[in-house]
Amino acid sequence: MDFHRHTLLSKCGALTAQELRRRSVPPSNLSLLGLVRHMAEVERGWFRRRVAEENVGFLYSSEEDPDGEFDHVDSADAERDLATYREEIAMARKAVANRDLDEVIYHSHRGVEMNLRWVYTHMIEEYARHNGHADLLRQCIDGSTGL
């Protein structure tokens, strides 16, 4: 999964804060910075809240503002948000260190049990989807393609 995390960060490389905030495909609210903020939320939610059962809140969104990570990037601090994403990755690694893939967790929102293997598979799917978005967004910004 680290490859997928690195791919998203590489799509953000060498861009200005303004470019990271740019919504490149109207009317979509997607931006590279929004994707970074979203994946920070996703890393935190699955690995820290669900697997490690840490009592941590949302970073950018809430029950009342479920798309906050995408909607509120116009004045966001891109450097700080990238650092937050990197920190959430580090905390996610820590949360799953030495855990067995067959360890069962309970997803209270969905009301089901699932194992860590399912969580990893879901995260790979999540990164695949959003890294595809990142490819298109980056290409719209400066024509860059590939890793």
C-alpha positions in Angstrom: 0.0 0.0 0.0 3.0 2.3 0.4 3.3 2.4 -3.3 -0.2 3.8 -3.6 0.5 6.4 -0.9 3.7 7.4 -2.7 1.9 7.7 -6.0 -0.6 10.3 -4.6 2.3 12.3 -3.1 4.2 12.2 -6.3 1.2 13.6 -8.2 1.4 16.6 -5.9 5.2 17.1 -6.3 6.6 20.4 -7.6 3.2 22.1 -7.6 2.4 25.4 -6.0 -0.3 25.6 -3.2 -2.6 27.3 -5.8 -2.1 24.5 -8.2 -2.8 21.9 -5.5 -6.1 23.7 -4.6 -7.2 24.0 -8.3 -10.3 22.2 -9.2 -9.3 21.1 -12.7 -12.4 19.4 -14.0 -15.5 21.6 -13.5 -18.1 21.2 -12.1 -16.3 18.6 -9.9 -15.1 19.7 -6.5 -12.0 17.5 -6.8 -8.5 18.9 -6.4 -5.2 17.3 -5.6 -5.2 18.9 -2.2 -8.8 17.7 -1.6 -7.6 14.2 -2.5 -4.7 14.5 0.0 -7.1 15.7 2.7 -9.6 13.0 1.9 -7.0 10.2 2.1 -5.7 11.6 5.4 -9.3 11.2 6.7 -9.5 7.7 5.2 -6.2 6.6 6.7 -7.3 8.0 10.1 -10.8 6.5 9.9 -9.9 3.0 9.0 -6.6 2.4 10.8 -6.8 4.6 13.8 -10.5 4.8 14.6 -11.6 1.3 13.3 -8.6 -0.9 13.7 -6.8 0.6 16.7 -10.1 2.0 18.3 -8.5 5.4 18.9 -10.8 8.1 19.9 -9.8 10.6 17.2 -12.1 13.0 15.4 -12.4 14.1 11.8 -9.7 16.3 10.4 -11.6 18.3 7.7 -15.1 17.0 7.6 -17.9 16.2 10.0 -21.3 14.6 10.1 -22.8 18.0 9.1 -20.1 18.7 6.5 -19.3 15.3 5.0 -17.3 16.7 2.0 -15.4 19.3 4.0 -12.0 17.9 2.9 -13.0 18.6 -0.7 -15.1 21.7 -0.3 -12.9 23.9 1.8 -9.5 23.9 0.0 -9.6 27.5 -1.4 -7.9 28.9 1.7 -6.4 25.7 3.0 -2.7 25.5 3.9 -1.3 23.0 1.4 2.0 22.5 3.2 0.2 21.8 6.5 -2.3 19.5 4.8 0.5 17.5 3.1 2.3 17.2 6.5 -0.9 16.0 8.1 -1.4 13.4 5.4 2.2 12.1 6.0 1.6 12.1 9.8 -1.7 10.1 9.3 0.2 7.5 7.2 2.8 7.2 10.0 0.1 6.9 12.6 -1.8 4.3 10.5 1.4 2.2 10.2 1.8 2.4 14.0 -1.9 1.4 14.5 -1.5 -1.8 12.5 2.0 -2.8 13.5 2.3 -6.4 14.6 -1.4 -7.1 13.9 -2.6 -10.2 12.1 -4.4 -9.9 8.8 -7.1 -12.1 10.2 -7.7 -9.9 13.2 -11.4 -9.1 13.4 -12.7 -5.6 14.0 -16.3 -4.4 14.4 -17.4 -1.6 12.1 -20.1 0.1 14.2 -21.4 2.3 11.4 -22.0 -0.6 9.1 -22.9 -3.0 11.9 -20.6 -5.8 10.7 -17.4 -7.6 11.6 -14.5 -7.5 9.1 -10.8 -8.4 9.3 -7.7 -6.4 8.7 -7.2 -8.1 5.4 -10.5 -6.6 4.2 -9.5 -3.2 5.4 -6.2 -3.4 3.4 -8.1 -4.5 0.3 -10.5 -1.7 0.7 -7.7 0.8 1.1 -6.0 -0.4 -2.1 -9.3 0.1 -3.9 -9.6 3.6 -2.4 -6.1 4.6 -3.5 -6.6 3.0 -6.9 -9.7 5.1 -7.5 -8.3 8.4 -6.2 -4.9 8.0 -7.8 -6.7 7.7 -11.1 -8.4 11.0 -10.2 -5.0 12.4 -9.3 -3.6 11.4 -12.7 -6.4 13.4 -14.5 -6.1 16.4 -12.2 -2.3 16.6 -12.6 -2.6 16.3 -16.4 -5.1 19.2 -16.4 -2.7 21.3 -14.4 0.5 20.9 -16.3 0.2 18.0 -18.7 2.3 15.7 -16.6 1.4 12.0 -16.9 2.8 8.8 -15.4 4.4 8.5 -12.0 
